[in-house]
Amino acid sequence: MTDAPLATYRYSLNWQDALAYERLPKDLPGLQKITLYIWLALAGIFLIALPPDIAGEPNTPRFWFTGAGLVVLQYLIFFTLRAITRLNRARYRYPATVDAELSQWPERLEYREHDELKKIPFEEIGALLPTARHLFIAAGPDLVIVPVSAFGDAGRMAKLVDAIDGYMRKVREAQAAPGSGAADNGHNTTLGN
């Protein structure tokens, strides 16, 4: 074990960095998906409740265009509220600019934010997501956001991702090796990219 980190990156984070994470494409969680379907179904109820002089007679083109318009309106309202929720979560995560530091060690990361140090062994990293502007590292309940500017260039970010991925690949190979005894321990270490 070395006494000094392999690399240290110092940078600042604000709500815009958190918003970049919130805007990542994700599937709607079950409850939000159900809420969306119910919300869109309400458009049909509104359509039936509208008087015929506004919506048109049932099964006429005006009736169907009004229904389609209501569905589009409901959809836009839902996603506008979802965007506001994402913005609120980002502003809650970083209400003010925060100084952060990420240190790379041979088998772990050390992350300091708000004078709190978190040691993150590579084995605990559940997902690494490099994007054009950020590197997102998820480890249990912890989320580490690192802007590409902290690395100086995307190449140094790629080296960190490769180091973590290479370490995890070695761990998986060691677990899968015959006679290691670790292959049947019930643990499944995966790394999402």
Secondary structure, 3 states (H helix, E strand, C coil): CCCCCCEEEEEEECHHHHHHHHCCCCCCCHHHHHHHHHHHHHHHHHHHHCCHHHHCCCCCHHHHHHHHHHHHHHHHHHHHHHHHHHHHHHHHHCCCCEEEEEEECCCEEEEEECCEEEEEEHHHCCEEEECCCEEEEEECCEEEEEEHHHHCCHHHHHHHHHHHHHHHHHHHHHHHCCCCCCCCCCCCCCCEC
